[in-house]
Amino acid sequence: MREIVIIGNGIAGITAARHIRKRSENKITVISSETKHFFSRTALMYVYMGHMRYENIKPYEDWFWKKNRIDLVNDHVKDISTTERVLQLESGKTIAYDILIIATGSKSNKFGWPGQDLKGVQGLYSFQDLEKMETNTENVQRAVIVGGGLIGIEMVEMLLSRKIEVTLLIRENSFWNNILPDQESRMLSKHIREHHVDLRTKTELEEILSDDNGNVKAVVTKGGAQIDCQFVGLAVGVSPNVDVLKNSGIETRRGVLVNEYLETNIPDVYAIGDCVERTYELPGRKSIEQVWYTGRMMGEVVAQTICTTKTKYEPGPWFNSAKFFDIEFQAYGNVGNELQLDEEEFYWEHDGGKKAIHFVWNKNSKIILGINVFGIRLRHEKFDRWLREQKSIHFVLQNLESANFDPELFKRHEKEIVEDFEKSMFGIKSTVA
């Protein structure tokens, strides 16, 4: 029986623990200094907004871990000796391992702004960040969020739920324009402003000002504008959390470097989840992908490799989902913020400005490359299969209705989408029923 130690109890680490237990009788220890028990990180915002309690975002009851013989250690790993296969903990304890899995996740980015460490300035990633936000936003009238990504818009929605006025600073021309094409980005910018958010585009943070007690009192932009506020949310992305590996001999660049089996350069040491940086290419995917489902998939793959059959991490076509207030978003495949020379596109937007779909395909082969969709729910398994099978844009449109996953009474738009496509591409009325 081997001693398997996992650093990190997020979705990646816990999925690995669960699947190792399903496949073996090995001893499993999970170490985390964030929380004792695994919780759903994506649900933190709903705890702050009062929709859920912390107990509600723990997928497993507290007795689950003892029943499944998974030892939980609430401590911080201070040092790793890969030669002696020993972890040194903050408490002074040591833990030996036969196999080590690094699942240390991410940390919020900071870029050295003056005042970034003042009271009332923070990011949002960990449970401790949630607790800090509860304290930092008490009796706050105005907040500034810096950065226009998914965490930024979550923080905006959280603050608005407590009737705190929000200014959102983004350096792009419109919201998330470094990721989304102009059409979707403009639609979301309009939607954000409709929620009474002071959205300021092409605006960058210069410094954060302090009052006499060390609390934030205002921000200053690079354009010289001063915005009074009592809270600043830094939402300028996250980076792999690899600080603990500094003297371990485990190779890192931005993240922990792994091969297709999620192995590091050190024998019997693996890395999974947000902290990973792949050293091999996967078509249509980035070397660092910090999303929930990739962590889960990596956890399953590493469990198979350790316990049964050596298995490659091959996640397939890119997929992501999010929510911008009441607009749900799904992405399948790759729709870049700029169209490439060998690509064609079709964009449809509903008159209400809350629903849209964007198709991109290869200009020569007509093979579908990616789809962005807003306000319409589509079946993941359909688009995953169509992308894998390299279906044409015409096939996708002819079968679009079969991919709709909206509830029964929702209005359907497939017919008008196809008609608009035919008019846009060929100037003719659609022949698709």
Secondary structure as UniProt FT lines:
FT   STRAND          3..7
FT   HELIX           11..23
FT   STRAND          27..31
FT   HELIX           41..43
FT   HELIX           44..48
FT   TURN            49..50
FT   HELIX           54..57
FT   HELIX           63..67
FT   TURN            68..69
FT   STRAND          70..73
FT   STRAND          77..81
FT   TURN            82..85
FT   STRAND          86..89
FT   TURN            90..91
FT   STRAND          94..96
FT   STRAND          99..102
FT   STRAND          106..108
FT   TURN            114..117
FT   STRAND          121..122
FT   HELIX           127..136
FT   TURN            137..139
FT   STRAND          142..146
FT   HELIX           150..160
FT   TURN            161..163
FT   STRAND          165..169
FT   TURN            175..179
FT   HELIX           182..194
FT   TURN            195..196
FT   STRAND          198..200
FT   STRAND          205..210
FT   TURN            212..213
FT   STRAND          215..221
FT   TURN            222..223
FT   STRAND          226..228
FT   STRAND          231..234
FT   STRAND          238..240
FT   HELIX           243..245
FT   TURN            246..248
FT   STRAND          256..258
FT   TURN            260..261
FT   TURN            267..268
FT   STRAND          269..271
FT   HELIX           273..275
FT   STRAND          276..278
FT   TURN            283..284
FT   HELIX           292..307
FT   STRAND          319..324
FT   TURN            325..326
FT   STRAND          327..333
FT   TURN            341..342
FT   STRAND          343..349
FT   TURN            351..352
FT   STRAND          356..362
FT   TURN            363..365
FT   STRAND          367..374
FT   HELIX           380..388
FT   TURN            389..390
FT   HELIX           393..398
FT   HELIX           400..403
FT   TURN            408..409
FT   HELIX           414..426
//
